[in-house]
Every structure is written in C-alpha cells, then in structure tokens.
C-alpha cells in the first residue's frame, strides 16, 4: 500500500508541474519577443525534462509495484496511463522539440513562435495524462482503503465476539450456535 501512496504522490507532482506549464508558464512566455521566447522555452524545457521524466518513471514503477502487491488493477491502469507519457513525448512532441532546439535565438521569429504555441497544445495532453493517472491512483487508494476498513471492521467484530465468548465461557457462541445460551 505504501508503494501506491508514493505513486499517487509522484503522479500528483507530475501532473501539477505539467498543468502549471500550461496554465502559467506557457501563456506568460507567449507575450515575450521572439528571441526571449525561444531562449526562455529552451531553458524551461531542459529543466522541466529533468524533473518530469523521472517523476513519470518513478510513479509508473511504484504504481506497478502497488498493483503487484495488492493485485489491484486500478494501480496497473494508473501506471499504464502515466507510462503513456513516454511514447507520446518521444513520438509526438520530440519532433517539435528538435525543430525548436535547432533554431538559434538570433534566428527566432514567427516560425519559432508558432512551434512553441504548437508545443504548448501538445504538452496539454501530457498534463491530461498526468491528471488521469493521478485520479486513477487516488481511486485505487480509496478502494484499497475501503477494502482494508471492511477487513478491519470484520476483524474487530470477530475479536469482540471471541473475547466475549472467552470471558463468558461459551464456546458455542464463537461458532454462532446456541444463541440462547450466548444471550443469557
């Protein structure tokens, strides 16, 4: 269960950072001039990659571990959603990244601006995948907690009955037989 909680935290950090880029950073940088826009994007991209790639990987591994430990399919589903960020980034976003990295700041213009706008729209999919993984991990965590609480409640009821039977000396009460003797 601890691995599941950690996967939830990793996916929450991933999705929070990704959403921040779409909601705060990207709109703000689009107001910069062409050169400043491209320079800021390159710097932010390098730092974001160093943070988000490991979070997606760690969250996925921990989600798989939680799924294996608990036999919970929701943990596995959340891990698969989070892992989808890797091929999506490599196949869809990476070509745009390469184009942007090839442009020198001095050569920035309308083309680089349009590419950065396109990058922002593509990045929104990563944000959605991170959010979907986080919500799936949250659902798995809540389902696991509910299952544990049910088991604890049943266990508590059994222990209460066992103690009652031991102190009253009625072995039949433990098995649910001879209720009249138990209720006396």
C-alpha positions as CSV (number, residue, x, y, z in Angstrom):
1,X,0.0,0.0,0.0
2,X,2.9,2.3,0.7
3,X,4.1,2.0,-2.9
4,X,0.6,3.0,-4.1
5,X,0.7,6.1,-1.9
6,X,4.1,7.1,-3.3
7,X,2.8,6.5,-6.9
8,X,-0.1,8.9,-6.1
9,X,2.4,11.5,-4.8
10,X,4.7,11.1,-7.9
11,X,1.8,11.4,-10.3
12,X,0.4,14.4,-8.4
13,X,3.7,16.2,-8.6
14,X,4.0,15.3,-12.3
15,X,0.5,16.5,-13.2
16,X,0.8,19.6,-11.0
17,X,4.0,20.6,-12.8
18,X,2.6,19.8,-16.2
19,X,-0.6,21.8,-15.6
20,X,1.4,24.7,-14.2
21,X,3.3,24.9,-17.5
22,X,0.0,25.0,-19.5
23,X,-1.8,27.4,-17.2
24,X,1.0,29.7,-16.0
25,X,4.3,29.4,-17.8
26,X,3.2,28.9,-21.4
27,X,0.7,31.8,-21.6
28,X,3.2,34.2,-19.9
29,X,6.1,33.3,-22.2
30,X,4.0,33.8,-25.3
31,X,4.0,37.5,-24.5
32,X,7.7,37.7,-24.9
33,X,9.5,38.8,-28.0
34,X,10.7,36.1,-30.4
35,X,14.3,35.8,-29.1
36,X,13.4,35.9,-25.5
37,X,10.5,33.5,-26.1
38,X,12.8,30.9,-27.7
39,X,15.5,31.4,-25.1
40,X,13.1,31.0,-22.2
41,X,11.5,27.9,-23.8
42,X,14.8,26.2,-24.2
43,X,15.9,26.9,-20.6
44,X,12.5,25.9,-19.2
45,X,12.3,22.8,-21.4
46,X,15.7,21.5,-20.2
47,X,14.7,22.0,-16.5
48,X,11.2,20.5,-17.0
49,X,12.6,17.4,-18.7
50,X,15.0,16.8,-15.8
51,X,12.0,16.9,-13.4
52,X,9.1,15.4,-15.2
53,X,10.7,12.4,-16.9
54,X,11.9,10.9,-13.6
55,X,8.5,11.6,-11.9
56,X,6.7,9.8,-14.7
57,X,9.1,6.8,-14.5
58,X,9.1,6.6,-10.7
59,X,5.3,7.0,-10.5
60,X,4.9,4.3,-13.1
61,X,7.2,1.8,-11.4
62,X,5.6,2.5,-8.0
63,X,2.1,2.0,-9.5
64,X,3.2,-1.3,-11.0
65,X,4.6,-2.4,-7.6
66,X,1.4,-1.4,-5.9
67,X,-0.6,-3.3,-8.4
68,X,1.6,-6.4,-7.9
69,X,1.4,-6.1,-4.1
70,X,-2.3,-5.6,-3.9
71,X,-3.4,-7.4,-7.1
72,X,-5.3,-4.2,-7.8
73,X,-6.0,-3.5,-11.4
74,X,-6.5,0.2,-10.8
75,X,-2.9,0.6,-9.8
76,X,-1.8,-1.1,-13.0
77,X,-4.1,1.1,-15.1
78,X,-2.8,4.2,-13.5
79,X,0.8,3.1,-14.1
80,X,-0.1,2.5,-17.8
81,X,-1.6,5.9,-18.2
82,X,1.4,7.6,-16.6
83,X,3.8,5.4,-18.8
84,X,1.9,6.6,-21.9
85,X,3.7,10.0,-21.4
86,X,6.9,8.4,-22.6
87,X,5.9,7.2,-26.0
88,X,3.7,10.2,-26.5
89,X,6.6,12.5,-25.8
90,X,9.0,10.6,-27.9
91,X,6.7,10.1,-30.9
92,X,4.7,13.3,-30.9
93,X,6.4,16.1,-29.0
94,X,10.1,15.2,-29.7
95,X,9.9,16.2,-33.4
96,X,8.7,19.7,-32.3
97,X,11.4,19.9,-29.6
98,X,14.1,19.1,-32.2
99,X,12.9,21.8,-34.5
100,X,12.9,24.3,-31.7
101,X,16.3,23.3,-30.5
102,X,17.8,23.8,-34.0
103,X,16.7,27.4,-34.2
104,X,19.3,29.8,-32.8
105,X,17.9,32.6,-30.6
106,X,19.1,35.2,-33.2
107,X,17.1,33.4,-35.8
108,X,13.9,33.3,-33.8
109,X,10.8,34.7,-35.5
110,X,7.1,33.8,-36.3
111,X,8.1,30.2,-37.1
112,X,9.6,29.6,-33.7
113,X,6.6,31.3,-32.0
114,X,4.2,29.1,-33.9
115,X,6.2,26.0,-32.9
116,X,6.1,27.0,-29.3
117,X,2.4,27.5,-29.5
118,X,2.0,24.0,-31.0
119,X,4.3,22.6,-28.3
120,X,2.0,24.1,-25.6
121,X,-1.0,22.4,-27.2
122,X,0.8,19.1,-27.4
123,X,2.0,19.5,-23.8
124,X,-1.6,19.8,-22.6
125,X,-2.0,16.1,-23.5
126,X,0.8,15.3,-21.1
127,X,-1.0,17.3,-18.4
128,X,-4.2,15.4,-19.1
129,X,-2.4,12.0,-18.9
130,X,-0.8,13.0,-15.6
131,X,-4.1,14.1,-14.2
132,X,-5.8,10.9,-15.4
133,X,-3.1,8.8,-13.8
134,X,-3.3,10.7,-10.5
135,X,-7.1,10.4,-10.3
136,X,-6.8,6.7,-11.1
137,X,-4.2,6.2,-8.3
138,X,-6.4,8.2,-6.0
139,X,-9.3,5.9,-6.9
140,X,-7.2,2.8,-6.3
141,X,-6.0,4.2,-3.0
142,X,-9.6,4.9,-1.9
143,X,-10.7,1.5,-3.0
144,X,-7.8,-0.2,-1.2
145,X,-8.6,1.9,2.0
146,X,-12.3,0.9,1.8
147,X,-11.3,-2.8,1.5
148,X,-8.9,-2.5,4.4
149,X,-11.5,-0.8,6.6
150,X,-14.1,-3.5,5.8
151,X,-11.5,-6.2,6.8
152,X,-10.7,-4.3,10.0
153,X,-14.3,-3.9,10.9
154,X,-14.9,-7.6,10.4
155,X,-11.8,-8.5,12.3
156,X,-12.9,-6.2,15.1
157,X,-16.3,-7.8,15.3
158,X,-14.7,-11.2,15.4
159,X,-12.3,-10.2,18.1
160,X,-15.1,-8.7,20.2
161,X,-17.1,-11.8,19.9
162,X,-14.1,-14.0,20.7
163,X,-13.3,-12.0,23.8
164,X,-16.9,-12.1,24.9
165,X,-17.1,-15.9,24.3
166,X,-13.8,-16.5,26.2
167,X,-14.9,-14.4,29.2
168,X,-18.4,-16.0,29.3
169,X,-17.1,-19.4,28.7
170,X,-19.4,-20.2,25.9
171,X,-17.5,-21.9,23.0
172,X,-20.8,-22.3,21.2
173,X,-21.1,-18.5,20.8
174,X,-17.9,-18.3,18.8
175,X,-19.4,-20.7,16.2
176,X,-22.7,-18.8,16.2
177,X,-24.6,-21.8,17.6
178,X,-26.7,-21.9,20.8
179,X,-27.7,-18.3,20.7
180,X,-29.9,-18.6,23.7
181,X,-27.0,-19.6,25.9
182,X,-24.9,-16.8,24.4
183,X,-27.6,-14.1,25.0
184,X,-28.1,-15.1,28.7
